[in-house]
Amino acid sequence: MTHDHDVQAAATPADVGVIAQLAFGSMAAQTMRAALRLRVVELIGDKEMQAADVAAQAGAAPQPMGRLLRAMAGLGLLQERAVGTFAVTPAGALLDSGRPGSLASFAHMFTEPAIVRAWEHLDDSVRSGDTAFDQVFGTDFFDHLKQHPDLSAKFNAAMSQATQETAAVLPGAVDFGRFTRVMDVGGGDGTLLSAVLREYPDLTGVVYDTEEGLAQAPETLRRGGLTDRCSLVAGDFFRSVPDGADLYMMKSILHDWSDEQVVTILSHCRAVLPPGGRVLIVEPVLPEVVDPETAGLTYLSDLNMLVNVGGRERTRAEFEEVCRRAGLTVTSVTPLPGAEPFFAIEAAVAE
């Protein structure tokens, strides 16, 4: 006698396809990486090109280049218009570093060996809870960036590109007009704060980050014409956060760190909050129960935090808990349509 729950439903071709796609996932990523390194999308540009011509301009062998271009077409990055003739798709155009809205630096960074190698030890991280990156490289991720300025610049560019969608919608989703001075804690090159300051001309701002994190910020502020309204302060948010602002904003910072470290960062913000001041956390918020439709990639990001930096993505309840431990109360959690899966989490001093 069998019970219904003992009987496995037969796998469908779609189920087989799911496994095949996952098994080949890292190969697809490396195909994109090779295309970036060979500048395929930039070479083709807005025209149609023969594979042999792309190969000649890229300094590559014609037959293997044709195979790379076919694979890119199979992945939706190119379209084969006629035999051996290729054009760039809208998705593929995002890999052109010269186009506005490009994700080339982002794609470079997340296929970078420094990011990918630790993933080979995900099972070890799951067993031990330890950060695989530290074991593989003998130092933590941010110290590794410090020792490799080229990689640090790539990382800053990737974070800037990853922030573009959020920067486009955050100023309209949160009323920054209530505040006078915004400090972007861990604000990197100033992409997000620049977007806020452009929308709210009466605001002034401060980007607070390490010297490495701030390396590209002067250029961002200069391009935005914001040099006179925004200052740059170098420091370590584990030691302190400067006073003088009434809004302390953090995007994609807390997910890099353990709960204990997050409480430290938030406590330093809490210590300098003036009456009526707020902390604004901009991060993905995981649903309480997995919803693959809305948050699939966020769970991969969560595992990336585990293997590479020792942080984690969090649910609303987990954000409320770390805030509570830092003497803050979450007052609102606002989804950011157009920048999914990000939310704006606002917190005030606990009464």
C-alpha positions in Angstrom: 0.0 0.0 0.0 1.4 3.4 -0.9 0.5 6.8 0.3 0.0 9.7 -2.1 2.8 11.7 -0.5 5.3 8.8 -1.0 4.8 9.0 -4.8 7.0 11.4 -6.6 5.3 13.1 -9.6 7.2 12.3 -12.8 9.5 15.1 -13.8 8.3 17.2 -16.8 10.6 18.4 -19.6 10.3 21.9 -18.0 11.7 20.4 -14.7 14.6 19.0 -16.6 15.1 22.4 -18.2 15.3 24.0 -14.8 18.2 21.7 -13.7 20.0 22.1 -17.0 19.7 25.9 -16.9 21.1 25.9 -13.3 23.9 23.5 -14.2 24.9 25.7 -17.1 24.5 29.0 -15.2 28.1 29.6 -14.5 28.9 28.9 -18.2 26.4 31.6 -19.3 28.1 34.0 -16.8 31.5 33.3 -18.3 30.2 33.7 -21.8 29.1 37.2 -20.8 32.4 37.8 -19.2 34.3 36.8 -22.4 32.1 39.1 -24.4 32.9 42.0 -22.1 36.6 41.3 -22.2 36.5 41.1 -26.0 34.3 44.2 -26.2 31.9 42.4 -28.6 28.9 44.6 -27.9 30.8 47.8 -28.3 32.4 46.6 -31.6 29.0 45.7 -33.1 27.3 48.9 -31.8 24.1 49.9 -33.6 24.9 48.0 -36.8 24.8 44.4 -38.1 28.2 42.7 -38.3 29.7 39.5 -39.8 31.3 37.3 -37.2 34.6 37.4 -39.2 34.6 41.2 -39.0 33.9 41.2 -35.2 36.8 38.7 -34.8 39.2 40.9 -36.9 38.4 44.0 -34.8 38.6 42.0 -31.5 41.9 40.4 -32.4 40.2 36.9 -32.2 40.1 33.8 -34.3 37.1 33.9 -36.7 35.6 30.4 -36.1 35.6 30.6 -32.2 34.3 34.1 -32.4 31.4 32.9 -34.5 30.6 30.3 -31.8 30.8 32.9 -29.0 28.4 35.2 -31.0 26.0 32.3 -31.5 26.0 31.5 -27.8 25.4 35.2 -27.0 22.4 35.1 -29.5 21.2 32.0 -27.7 21.3 33.9 -24.4 19.4 36.9 -25.8 22.4 39.3 -25.9 22.6 39.3 -29.7 20.3 38.4 -32.6 21.5 36.4 -35.6 19.8 38.3 -38.4 21.2 36.2 -41.2 23.7 33.3 -41.2 26.8 34.6 -39.5 25.5 38.2 -39.2 24.7 39.6 -35.7 23.1 42.6 -34.1 22.9 43.7 -30.4 19.6 43.3 -28.5 18.3 45.8 -26.0 19.6 43.4 -23.2 22.9 43.1 -24.8 23.3 46.9 -25.2 23.5 47.1 -21.4 27.0 45.5 -21.7 28.2 48.6 -23.7 30.2 50.6 -21.1 29.7 53.8 -23.1 25.9 53.8 -23.0 23.9 55.6 -20.4 22.4 53.1 -18.0 25.1 50.5 -18.8 25.5 47.5 -16.5 29.0 46.6 -17.9 30.9 47.3 -14.7 28.2 45.4 -12.7 28.5 42.4 -15.0 32.3 42.5 -14.9 32.3 42.6 -11.1 30.0 39.7 -10.5 31.8 37.5 -12.9 35.2 38.5 -11.5 37.3 35.6 -10.2 37.6 37.4 -6.8 33.8 37.1 -6.4 33.3 33.7 -8.1 36.1 31.7 -6.4 34.5 31.8 -2.9 31.3 30.4 -4.3 33.1 27.1 -5.0 33.1 26.7 -1.2 29.5 27.6 -0.5 28.9 24.1 1.1 31.8 24.9 3.6 30.2 28.2 4.5 26.8 26.5 5.0 28.5 23.8 7.2 30.5 26.3 9.3 28.8 29.7 9.0 32.2 31.1 8.1 32.9 33.5 5.2 34.5 31.4 2.4 36.2 34.4 0.9 38.4 34.9 4.0 39.5 31.3 3.9 40.3 31.4 0.1 42.1 34.8 0.0 43.5 35.0 3.6 41.9 38.3 4.2 38.4 39.8 4.2 36.7 41.2 1.0 37.1 44.9 1.8 40.7 44.5 2.9 41.3 42.6 -0.4 39.8 45.6 -2.3 42.2 48.0 -0.4 45.1 45.9 -1.5 43.9 45.9 -5.2 43.0 49.5 -6.2 42.0 48.4 -9.8 39.5 45.9 -8.3 38.3 48.5 -5.8 37.6 50.9 -8.7 35.7 48.2 -10.5 33.7 47.4 -7.4 32.9 51.1 -6.9 31.7 51.4 -10.6 29.6 48.2 -10.2 28.0 49.6 -7.0 27.3 52.9 -8.8 25.6 51.0 -11.7 23.6 48.8 -9.3 22.3 52.0 -7.6 21.0 53.7 -10.8 17.5 52.2 -10.6 17.1 53.1 -6.9 18.5 56.6 -7.5 15.8 57.1 -10.1 12.9 56.3 -7.8 13.9 56.9 -4.2 13.6 60.8 -4.3 9.9 60.4 -5.4 9.2 57.6 -2.9 10.5 59.3 0.3 9.7 62.9 1.3 13.2 64.3 1.7 11.8 67.8 2.1 11.3 67.2 5.8 15.1 67.3 6.3 17.9 69.8 5.9 21.1 67.7 5.7 21.4 64.1 4.5 24.4 62.0 5.3 24.8 58.9 3.0 26.7 56.5 5.2 28.8 54.2 3.1 27.6 56.3 0.1 30.5 55.3 -2.2 30.8 57.5 -5.3 27.7 59.6 -4.3 25.4 58.3 -7.1 22.4 58.0 -4.7 22.8 61.2 -2.8 23.4 63.2 -6.0 20.0 62.0 -7.2 18.3 63.1 -4.0 20.0 66.5 -3.9 19.0 67.2 -7.5 15.4 66.6 -6.7 15.5 68.7 -3.4 17.5 71.9 -4.1 17.2 73.1 -0.5 19.0 70.0 0.9 22.7 69.7 1.6 24.5 66.4 1.9 27.5 64.5 3.1 28.9 61.3 1.6 30.6 59.3 4.4 32.8 56.4 3.4 36.3 55.0 3.5 38.9 56.7 1.4 38.8 53.9 -1.1 35.0 54.1 -1.2 35.1 57.8 -1.9 37.7 57.6 -4.6 35.3 58.3 -7.5 32.9 60.7 -5.5 34.5 64.0 -6.4 33.9 63.3 -10.1 30.3 62.3 -9.5 29.6 65.5 -7.6 31.4 67.6 -10.2 29.3 66.1 -13.0 26.1 66.8 -11.1 27.1 70.4 -10.2 26.8 69.5 -6.5 30.3 70.2 -5.2 29.1 73.3 -3.2 26.1 71.5 -1.7 27.7 68.2 -0.7 30.9 67.4 1.2 32.9 64.2 1.5 34.1 62.8 4.8 36.4 59.8 5.1 36.0 57.5 8.1 35.0 54.1 9.5 31.3 53.6 10.5 32.4 50.9 12.9 34.2 53.6 15.0 31.7 56.5 14.6 29.4 58.4 12.4 29.8 62.2 12.1 27.0 64.4 13.6 25.4 67.3 11.9 22.7 65.7 9.7 19.0 65.0 10.4 18.8 62.1 8.0 21.3 59.2 7.9 20.8 57.1 4.8 22.4 53.7 4.0 21.8 51.8 0.8 23.1 48.2 0.4 25.4 48.6 3.5 23.7 46.6 6.3 23.5 43.4 4.2 27.3 43.3 4.1 27.5 42.7 7.8 26.5 40.4 10.7 23.7 41.3 13.0 26.2 42.4 15.7 28.1 44.6 13.2 24.8 46.1 11.9 23.7 47.0 15.5 27.1 48.8 15.9 26.6 50.9 12.7 23.0 51.7 13.6 23.9 52.6 17.2 26.5 55.1 15.9 23.8 56.7 13.8 21.4 56.7 16.7 24.0 58.4 18.9 24.1 61.5 16.6 20.4 61.7 15.6 19.0 65.1 16.5 15.4 65.4 17.8 13.1 64.5 14.8 16.0 62.9 12.9 15.6 59.7 11.0 17.6 56.7 9.7 16.7 55.5 6.2 17.8 52.0 5.3 17.5 51.1 1.6 17.8 47.3 1.1 15.9 44.3 -0.2 13.3 43.0 2.3 12.8 39.3 2.1 9.2 38.1 2.4 8.5 35.9 5.4 7.9 32.9 3.1 9.9 32.4 -0.2 8.2 33.9 -3.2 10.3 33.0 -6.2 8.3 35.4 -8.4 9.4 38.5 -6.6 12.6 37.6 -4.8 14.5 34.8 -6.5 17.7 36.7 -7.1 17.6 38.2 -3.6 18.2 34.7 -2.2 21.3 34.3 -4.4 22.4 37.7 -3.1 21.9 36.4 0.4 24.2 33.5 -0.3 26.7 35.8 -1.9 26.8 37.8 1.3 27.4 34.5 3.2 30.4 33.4 1.0 32.0 36.7 0.2 31.5 39.2 3.1 29.7 37.5 6.0 26.5 39.5 5.8 22.9 38.6 4.9 19.7 39.8 3.4 16.9 40.3 6.0 13.1 40.1 6.5 11.1 43.0 7.9 11.1 41.3 11.3 14.9 41.0 11.2 15.4 44.7 10.3 13.0 45.6 13.2 15.1 43.5 15.5 18.5 45.0 14.7 16.9 48.5 14.9 15.4 47.7 18.3 18.8 46.5 19.5 20.3 49.9 18.4 17.6 51.9 20.2 15.6 52.6 17.0 12.0 51.9 16.0 11.0 51.1 12.4 8.3 53.6 11.5 7.6 52.7 7.8 8.6 50.2 5.2 8.0 51.4 1.6 8.4 49.3 -1.5 10.3 51.0 -4.4 8.4 50.2 -7.6 10.9 50.3 -10.5 13.8 49.3 -8.1 12.6 45.9 -7.0 13.4 44.2 -4.7 14.4 47.4 -2.7 12.4 49.0 0.1 12.9 52.3 2.0 12.9 51.4 5.7 12.6 54.5 8.0 13.5 54.4 11.7 13.3 56.9 14.5 14.7 57.0 18.0 12.8 54.5 20.2 10.5 56.2 22.7 
